[in-house]
């Protein structure tokens, strides 16, 4: 039996097929060129939109999404890849780097990009008056940085001393425009800041002049926009994610991770041990408005070591992080396979040994209260950021642990801007519990923490000269590792830095958290990793399906 189709029906059939093909093509184009709006939260107000002044997580997230860099560390492969530079070369002495730049690139406002902008950026970055923590990573020796523009697409940069791992440091240097009237708001990254409501939202829009395309020649980014809501409250953040009002949670606390995993395991991701750490430190700033006898405690390495010994890190990892963390052994996480000093072990919990060490310093226990040699009761406050349930719980556990040796701890929670003001401006605090986010595997990324002159040398920042012999030794070793060309010599120097940090305990390192995150199924292309930013590191290639 034969089936006959009339010509009119055949034409209608082919028309339907053609229309379907056109719709599919249009849908594909819409996905590529109109990838929707990605929504997630910043945990605090961004301190700055100037990419060279960034020293907080919120500002760093915005810099990552908006800043164009010469080279980029791929957060998944951990390899260095071309960015605004198509190629680069580091001299044998490690003091000079030359870049060949892409041509035809413009800033978001249409201003042409050239080697002059790179020279201008480096000059700004290394200006001591800017107090750039990003610039601190390049300060391996005294003297000026020289830039030489060889052509509109070629530049060489020479440093006064060798800078080890020099090329990778440029991952954090967002290039500024020398000529744009919009100054630092003219960007070369995939997104630009289009609106900012303090305390509420930062709105990023697709950069229409972004230079990058995908392997099929389609312009990036796919997303139309990114909406960053400023929300320090983790409970509110999780509730909004569950309601579908947010598309991802870049860093998820273990309690929330487990709760979400119970009902929606497809949404949570545990990428394993991260590079980040949680730590406690005491205020050692000489001009800090705290009692002199407390300053004496805090300046004593024996006191700091005893406090460290009295804290039960195993309990902290188990109770606060539900097993999604491990006790920290020092400045670097064991996840950093090359740079971690594997001779270091986490501090064993021993309240008896801690009390004995304090008694050898003249402290005594009277009716359950520890007193110093002058009869002052050992009482101090630990401040942390409100809304961070994990840190609030950690502080309570420390409070309980120290009470066992007669020390009374007051836990103070502050909104993040107030905490940062006390930490970096007024120095009106006794102890702080916070985390350190490591963006880079290389220790040069922490020059701004370990150099005594740095603003982020948190226990005693901006020292004109090192106030202790061990800080002077860390300064020396950090410069040695930053200037050595041999990787093993660099590691030898940084291994000793880690050992000194454990011996002196300016930071009491507590735990290394796992990299936990949550991503909605409507987000396509996400691949969470351990390096920051874990979930939106490839934001230019993400798309969001309509709800």
DRENTI-482267 format. One record per residue (C-alpha): residue number from 1; x, y, z. Coordinates in Angstrom, 1 decimal. Layout:
R    nr        x        y        z
R   NUM        X        Y        Z
...
REM end
This chain:
R    nr        x        y        z
R     1      0.0      0.0      0.0
R     2      1.4      3.4     -1.0
R     3      0.9      6.6      0.9
R     4      0.4      9.7     -1.3
R     5      1.1     13.2     -0.1
R     6     -0.4     16.1     -2.0
R     7      1.9     18.9     -3.2
R     8      0.1     21.4     -1.0
R     9      0.7     19.1      2.0
R    10      4.3     18.6      1.1
R    11      4.9     22.4      0.8
R    12      3.2     22.9      4.2
R    13      5.4     20.1      5.7
R    14      8.6     21.7      4.4
R    15      7.4     25.1      5.6
R    16      6.9     23.7      9.1
R    17     10.3     22.1      9.1
R    18     11.9     25.4      8.0
R    19     10.0     27.3     10.6
R    20     11.1     24.8     13.3
R    21     14.8     25.1     12.1
R    22     14.6     28.9     12.3
R    23     13.1     28.7     15.8
R    24     15.8     26.3     16.9
R    25     18.5     28.6     15.5
R    26     17.0     31.6     17.1
R    27     16.8     29.8     20.4
R    28     20.4     28.8     20.2
R    29     21.4     32.3     19.4
R    30     19.3     33.6     22.3
R    31     21.1     31.1     24.6
R    32     24.5     32.3     23.3
R    33     23.8     36.0     23.2
R    34     21.1     36.4     25.8
R    35     22.2     34.1     28.6
R    36     19.9     35.7     31.2
R    37     20.7     37.2     34.6
R    38     22.8     35.5     37.2
R    39     22.0     36.4     40.8
R    40     24.0     35.8     43.9
R    41     25.0     37.6     47.1
R    42     28.0     39.5     48.3
R    43     28.5     38.9     52.0
R    44     29.5     42.5     52.7
R    45     29.5     46.0     51.1
R    46     32.3     46.4     48.6
R    47     34.9     48.7     50.0
R    48     36.0     50.0     46.6
R    49     35.4     49.7     42.9
R    50     39.0     50.7     42.2
R    51     40.7     47.4     41.2
R    52     44.1     48.3     42.4
R    53     42.8     49.1     46.0
R    54     41.0     45.8     46.5
R    55     41.6     44.1     49.8
R    56     38.2     42.6     50.7
R    57     36.2     39.6     49.3
R    58     33.3     41.7     47.9
R    59     35.5     44.1     46.0
R    60     37.6     41.1     44.8
R    61     34.5     39.4     43.3
R    62     33.6     42.6     41.4
R    63     37.2     43.0     40.2
R    64     37.2     39.4     38.9
R    65     34.0     39.9     37.0
R    66     34.8     43.3     35.5
R    67     38.6     43.6     35.4
R    68     40.6     42.7     32.3
R    69     43.9     41.1     33.0
R    70     47.0     40.3     30.9
R    71     47.0     36.7     31.9
R    72     44.5     34.6     33.8
R    73     45.0     31.5     36.1
R    74     42.5     29.0     35.0
R    75     40.7     28.1     38.2
R    76     40.0     24.6     37.1
R    77     43.3     23.5     35.6
R    78     45.4     25.9     37.7
R    79     47.4     26.8     34.6
R    80     48.2     30.2     33.3
R    81     46.4     31.3     30.1
R    82     46.5     34.3     27.8
R    83     44.2     37.2     28.5
R    84     44.8     40.7     27.1
R    85     48.3     39.5     26.4
R    86     48.6     36.8     23.7
R    87     52.2     36.0     24.8
R    88     54.7     36.9     27.5
R    89     58.3     36.2     28.5
R    90     60.1     36.4     31.8
R    91     63.8     37.2     31.7
R    92     66.3     34.7     33.1
R    93     67.0     36.9     36.1
R    94     63.3     37.0     37.0
R    95     63.3     40.8     37.0
R    96     61.7     41.7     33.7
R    97     58.6     40.6     32.0
R    98     57.5     41.5     28.4
R    99     54.0     41.2     27.0
R   100     52.7     41.2     23.4
R   101     49.1     42.5     23.6
R   102     46.0     41.9     21.6
R   103     45.2     44.6     19.0
R   104     41.8     46.1     18.3
R   105     40.7     45.8     22.0
R   106     38.7     48.6     23.6
R   107     37.5     49.5     27.1
R   108     33.8     49.2     27.9
R   109     33.3     52.9     27.0
R   110     35.1     52.5     23.6
R   111     38.4     53.9     24.6
R   112     41.2     52.0     22.8
R   113     43.4     49.7     24.8
R   114     47.2     49.8     24.3
R   115     50.5     49.2     26.0
R   116     50.3     52.8     27.4
R   117     47.4     51.6     29.6
R   118     49.5     48.8     31.0
R   119     52.4     51.2     31.8
R   120     49.9     53.6     33.5
R   121     48.4     50.7     35.5
R   122     51.8     49.5     36.7
R   123     52.8     53.0     37.7
R   124     49.6     53.4     39.7
R   125     49.9     50.0     41.2
R   126     53.4     50.5     42.5
R   127     52.9     54.0     43.8
R   128     53.3     53.8     47.6
R   129     50.7     56.4     48.2
R   130     48.0     54.1     46.8
R   131     48.7     51.5     49.5
R   132     47.8     48.7     47.1
R   133     47.8     45.3     48.7
R   134     47.9     43.9     45.2
R   135     51.0     45.9     44.5
R   136     52.7     44.5     47.7
R   137     53.0     41.1     46.0
R   138     55.4     42.7     43.5
R   139     57.6     44.4     46.1
R   140     60.6     42.1     46.3
R   141     63.3     44.8     46.7
R   142     64.0     48.5     47.1
R   143     63.9     50.7     44.0
R   144     61.5     51.7     41.3
R   145     59.7     49.7     38.7
R   146     60.5     50.7     35.1
R   147     58.0     50.3     32.2
R   148     59.0     50.6     28.6
R   149     56.4     50.9     25.9
R   150     57.9     49.4     22.8
R   151     54.9     49.7     20.5
R   152     51.1     50.0     21.0
R   153     51.0     46.2     21.5
R   154     54.4     45.6     23.2
R   155     55.6     46.5     26.7
R   156     58.3     45.4     29.1
R   157     58.2     45.9     32.8
R   158     61.4     45.7     34.9
R   159     61.5     45.3     38.7
R   160     64.4     46.3     41.0
R   161     64.8     42.7     42.2
R   162     63.8     39.3     41.0
R   163     60.1     38.4     41.5
R   164     59.5     34.7     41.5
R   165     56.3     33.5     39.9
R   166     56.1     37.0     38.3
R   167     53.8     36.1     35.5
R   168     51.1     34.5     37.7
R   169     50.9     37.7     39.8
R   170     49.4     39.5     36.9
R   171     46.2     37.5     37.3
R   172     45.2     40.0     40.0
R   173     46.1     43.2     38.1
R   174     43.1     44.6     36.3
R   175     44.3     47.1     33.6
R   176     43.1     50.7     33.9
R   177     42.6     53.2     31.1
R   178     45.0     56.1     31.0
R   179     42.7     58.3     28.9
R   180     39.1     57.3     29.6
R   181     37.1     60.0     31.4
R   182     35.4     57.2     33.3
R   183     38.8     56.3     34.9
R   184     38.6     53.0     36.7
R   185     35.0     52.4     35.8
R   186     36.1     51.8     32.2
R   187     36.9     48.1     32.2
R   188     38.2     45.4     29.9
R   189     36.5     42.4     31.6
R   190     33.3     40.6     30.6
R   191     31.0     42.8     32.8
R   192     30.8     46.4     33.9
R   193     29.2     48.1     36.9
R   194     26.0     49.7     35.7
R   195     24.3     50.5     39.0
R   196     25.1     50.5     42.7
R   197     22.7     50.9     45.6
R   198     24.7     51.0     48.8
R   199     23.5     48.4     51.3
R   200     21.4     46.7     48.6
R   201     22.7     45.8     45.2
R   202     25.5     46.0     42.7
R   203     24.3     45.4     39.1
R   204     26.7     44.3     36.4
R   205     25.8     44.4     32.8
R   206     27.5     42.7     29.8
R   207     30.4     44.6     28.5
R   208     29.4     45.3     24.9
R   209     33.0     45.8     23.9
R   210     34.4     42.6     25.5
R   211     37.1     41.1     23.2
R   212     36.6     37.4     23.8
R   213     34.6     34.9     21.8
R   214     33.9     31.2     22.3
R   215     35.3     28.5     20.0
R   216     32.4     28.9     17.6
R   217     33.0     32.6     17.2
R   218     30.1     33.8     19.5
R   219     30.7     36.9     21.6
R   220     31.2     36.5     25.3
R   221     29.9     36.8     27.9
R   222     26.6     34.9     27.3
R   223     25.0     36.4     30.4
R   224     23.1     39.7     30.0
R   225     23.7     40.8     33.6
R   226     24.8     39.7     37.1
R   227     22.9     41.0     40.1
R   228     24.9     41.0     43.3
R   229     22.7     41.5     46.4
R   230     24.5     42.7     49.5
R   231     23.4     40.2     52.2
R   232     25.5     39.3     55.2
R   233     22.9     37.1     56.7
R   234     23.5     33.5     55.6
R   235     20.0     32.3     56.7
R   236     18.4     34.9     54.4
R   237     20.8     33.9     51.6
R   238     19.9     30.2     51.8
R   239     16.2     30.9     52.0
R   240     16.3     33.1     48.9
R   241     18.3     30.3     47.1
R   242     15.7     27.7     48.0
R   243     13.0     30.1     46.7
R   244     14.8     30.4     43.4
R   245     15.6     34.1     44.0
R   246     19.3     33.3     43.8
R   247     21.2     31.1     41.3
R   248     24.2     30.2     43.4
R   249     25.9     30.4     46.8
R   250     29.6     30.7     46.1
R   251     30.7     29.6     49.5
R   252     28.4     27.5     51.6
R   253     28.7     26.9     55.3
R   254     28.8     23.2     56.2
R   255     25.5     23.4     58.3
R   256     23.6     24.8     55.3
R   257     25.4     22.4     53.0
R   258     24.1     19.4     54.9
R   259     20.6     20.8     55.3
R   260     20.4     21.5     51.5
R   261     21.9     18.1     50.7
R   262     19.1     16.3     52.6
R   263     16.4     17.7     50.3
R   264     18.3     18.7     47.2
R   265     21.6     16.8     46.8
R   266     21.8     17.8     43.1
R   267     22.3     21.4     44.1
R   268     25.3     21.1     46.4
R   269     29.0     20.6     45.5
R   270     31.9     19.6     47.8
R   271     35.1     20.3     45.8
R   272     37.3     19.0     48.7
R   273     39.8     20.8     50.9
R   274     40.1     24.5     50.0
R   275     43.1     26.8     50.2
R   276     41.2     29.0     52.7
R   277     41.8     29.1     56.5
R   278     40.0     30.3     59.6
R   279     42.1     32.0     62.2
R   280     42.2     33.9     65.4
R   281     44.7     36.7     66.2
R   282     45.3     39.2     69.0
R   283     45.8     43.0     68.6
R   284     49.5     43.7     68.8
R   285     49.3     47.4     67.6
R   286     51.2     49.5     70.1
R   287     48.8     52.5     69.8
R   288     45.7     50.3     70.2
R   289     43.3     51.7     72.8
R   290     43.4     48.7     75.1
R   291     44.9     48.1     78.6
R   292     48.6     47.9     78.9
R   293     48.6     44.6     80.8
R   294     46.5     43.1     78.0
R   295     49.0     44.3     75.4
R   296     51.7     42.5     77.4
R   297     49.7     39.2     77.2
R   298     49.1     39.6     73.5
R   299     52.7     40.4     72.7
R   300     53.8     37.2     74.4
R   301     54.4     34.3     72.1
R   302     54.1     32.0     75.1
R   303     50.6     33.4     75.8
R   304     49.5     33.0     72.2
R   305     50.9     29.4     72.0
R   306     49.1     28.5     75.2
R   307     45.8     29.8     73.9
R   308     46.4     27.8     70.7
R   309     47.0     24.7     72.7
R   310     43.8     25.1     74.7
R   311     41.6     25.2     71.6
R   312     40.1     21.9     70.4
R   313     40.4     22.0     66.6
R   314     39.1     18.4     66.1
R   315     35.9     19.4     67.9
R   316     35.7     22.5     65.8
R   317     35.9     20.6     62.5
R   318     33.4     18.0     63.7
R   319     30.8     20.2     65.5
R   320     30.9     23.5     63.5
R   321     31.7     22.1     60.0
R   322     30.2     18.6     60.3
R   323     33.3     17.0     59.0
R   324     33.7     19.4     56.0
R   325     36.9     20.8     57.4
R   326     40.2     19.7     58.9
R   327     42.4     21.1     61.7
R   328     44.9     23.6     60.2
R   329     48.6     23.1     60.5
R   330     49.8     26.5     59.5
R   331     49.5     29.3     56.9
R   332     48.9     27.0     53.9
R   333     46.4     24.3     53.5
R   334     47.6     20.7     52.6
R   335     45.5     21.2     49.5
R   336     48.4     23.3     48.2
R   337     50.5     20.3     47.4
R   338     53.7     21.9     46.5
R   339     53.9     24.8     48.9
R   340     52.5     23.2     52.1
R   341     55.2     22.4     54.6
R   342     54.4     18.8     55.4
R   343     56.6     18.8     58.4
R   344     53.9     20.8     60.2
R   345     51.1     19.2     62.1
R   346     48.0     20.7     63.6
R   347     48.4     21.8     67.2
R   348     47.3     19.0     69.6
R   349     44.6     19.9     72.1
R   350     46.0     19.9     75.6
R   351     44.4     22.3     78.2
R   352     46.7     20.9     80.9
R   353     49.9     21.7     78.9
R   354     48.4     25.2     78.1
R   355     47.8     25.9     81.8
R   356     51.2     24.7     82.8
R   357     52.8     27.0     80.1
R   358     50.8     30.0     81.4
R   359     51.8     29.2     85.0
R   360     55.5     29.2     84.0
R   361     54.9     32.8     82.8
R   362     53.5     33.9     86.2
R   363     49.8     33.3     85.6
R   364     47.9     31.5     88.4
R   365     44.5     29.9     88.7
R   366     42.4     31.2     91.6
R   367     38.9     29.9     92.2
R   368     38.5     29.0     88.6
R   369     39.8     32.3     87.3
R   370     43.2     32.7     85.6
R   371     45.1     35.8     86.8
R   372     48.3     37.3     85.6
R   373     51.3     38.0     87.9
R   374     49.8     41.4     88.8
R   375     46.4     39.9     89.8
R   376     44.5     40.9     86.6
R   377     41.9     38.4     85.6
R   378     42.5     37.1     82.1
R   379     39.4     38.4     80.2
R   380     39.3     39.4     76.6
R   381     36.8     39.8     73.8
R   382     36.8     38.0     70.4
R   383     35.1     39.9     67.6
R   384     33.8     38.3     64.5
R   385     31.4     39.3     61.7
R   386     27.7     39.0     62.5
R   387     25.6     36.7     60.3
R   388     28.5     34.2     59.9
R   389     27.0     31.3     61.9
R   390     30.2     29.2     61.5
R   391     32.4     31.8     63.0
R   392     29.9     32.6     65.7
R   393     29.9     28.9     66.6
R   394     33.7     28.7     66.5
R   395     33.9     31.7     68.9
R   396     31.5     30.0     71.3
R   397     33.6     26.8     71.2
R   398     36.8     28.8     71.9
R   399     35.0     30.5     74.7
R   400     34.1     27.1     76.2
R   401     37.6     25.7     75.7
R   402     39.4     28.7     77.3
R   403     37.0     28.7     80.3
R   404     38.4     25.3     81.2
R   405     41.7     27.0     82.0
R   406     40.1     29.9     83.8
R   407     40.0     32.4     80.9
R   408     36.8     34.3     80.3
R   409     36.1     35.3     76.7
R   410     33.4     37.7     75.6
R   411     32.1     37.1     72.0
R   412     31.3     40.2     70.1
R   413     29.6     40.2     66.7
R   414     29.8     43.2     64.5
R   415     28.6     44.1     61.0
R   416     31.4     43.6     58.5
R   417     32.2     47.3     57.8
R   418     32.4     48.0     61.5
R   419     34.7     45.1     62.1
R   420     37.0     46.1     59.2
R   421     37.1     49.7     60.6
R   422     38.2     48.5     64.0
R   423     40.7     46.1     62.4
R   424     42.3     48.5     60.0
R   425     41.6     52.0     61.2
R   426     40.8     52.5     64.9
R   427     42.5     49.2     66.1
R   428     39.8     49.1     68.8
R   429     39.6     45.4     69.4
R   430     41.3     42.7     71.5
R   431     41.1     39.6     69.3
R   432     39.5     38.9     66.0
R   433     38.2     35.7     64.4
R   434     38.1     35.8     60.6
R   435     39.2     33.8     57.5
R   436     41.9     34.3     54.9
R   437     40.9     33.6     51.3
R   438     43.8     32.4     49.2
R   439     43.3     33.2     45.5
R   440     46.7     32.0     44.4
R   441     48.7     28.8     45.0
R   442     51.9     30.8     45.1
R   443     53.1     32.4     48.4
R   444     53.7     35.7     46.5
R   445     50.0     36.1     46.7
R   446     50.4     36.5     50.5
R   447     53.1     39.1     50.4
R   448     50.5     41.6     51.5
R   449     49.9     39.5     54.7
R   450     53.4     38.5     55.8
R   451     55.4     41.7     55.0
R   452     55.4     43.8     58.2
R   453     54.9     47.0     56.3
R   454     51.7     45.8     54.7
R   455     48.2     47.0     55.5
R   456     47.0     43.4     55.7
R   457     49.7     42.3     58.3
R   458     46.7     42.0     60.4
R   459     47.9     41.7     64.0
R   460     50.2     44.7     63.6
R   461     49.9     46.4     60.2
R   462     52.0     49.1     58.4
R   463     55.1     48.9     60.5
R   464     57.8     51.3     59.4
R   465     60.4     48.8     60.5
R   466     59.7     45.3     61.8
R   467     59.0     45.5     65.5
R   468     60.2     42.0     66.3
R   469     63.2     40.0     65.2
R   470     61.0     37.1     63.9
R   471     58.9     39.6     61.8
R   472     62.1     40.9     60.3
R   473     63.2     37.3     59.5
R   474     59.8     36.7     57.8
R   475     60.3     39.9     55.8
R   476     63.7     38.6     54.7
R   477     62.5     35.1     53.9
R   478     59.5     36.4     51.9
R   479     61.8     38.5     49.8
R   480     64.1     35.6     49.3
R   481     61.4     33.3     48.1
R   482     60.1     36.1     45.9
R   483     63.5     36.7     44.3
R   484     64.9     33.2     43.9
R   485     64.7     31.5     40.5
R   486     65.0     28.0     41.8
R   487     61.7     26.6     42.9
R   488     63.3     24.4     45.6
R   489     65.1     27.4     47.1
R   490     61.8     29.3     47.2
R   491     60.1     26.4     48.9
R   492     62.9     26.2     51.5
R   493     62.5     29.8     52.4
R   494     58.7     29.6     52.5
R   495     58.8     26.4     54.6
R   496     60.7     28.4     57.2
R   497     58.2     31.2     57.0
R   498     55.5     28.7     57.8
R   499     57.5     27.3     60.7
R   500     58.1     30.7     62.2
R   501     54.4     31.5     61.9
R   502     53.6     28.3     63.9
R   503     56.3     29.0     66.5
R   504     55.2     32.6     67.1
R   505     51.5     32.2     66.5
R   506     50.7     35.7     65.4
R   507     47.8     33.9     63.7
R   508     46.3     31.0     65.6
R   509     45.3     28.9     62.6
R   510     42.2     26.8     63.4
R   511     40.8     24.9     60.4
R   512     40.9     24.6     56.6
R   513     37.4     24.4     55.3
R   514     36.3     22.3     52.3
R   515     35.1     24.3     49.2
R   516     31.4     23.9     49.5
R   517     28.9     25.6     47.2
R   518     25.4     25.4     45.8
R   519     24.3     26.0     42.2
R   520     20.8     25.9     40.8
R   521     20.0     23.5     38.0
R   522     19.0     26.5     35.9
R   523     22.6     27.6     35.7
R   524     24.4     26.0     32.8
R   525     28.2     25.6     32.5
R   526     29.0     25.8     36.2
R   527     32.0     23.6     37.4
R   528     32.8     24.5     41.0
R   529     36.5     24.3     42.0
R   530     38.6     24.9     45.1
R   531     40.2     28.2     43.9
R   532     38.3     31.4     44.5
R   533     35.9     32.3     43.0
R   534     34.7     28.7     43.2
R   535     31.4     28.9     41.3
R   536     31.6     31.9     39.0
R   537     35.2     31.6     37.9
R   538     33.9     31.0     34.3
R   539     31.1     33.5     34.5
R   540     31.6     34.7     31.0
R   541     30.5     31.2     29.8
R   542     27.6     30.6     32.1
R   543     23.9     30.9     31.1
R   544     20.8     30.9     33.2
R   545     17.5     29.3     31.9
R   546     14.2     31.1     32.5
R   547     12.6     30.1     35.7
REM end
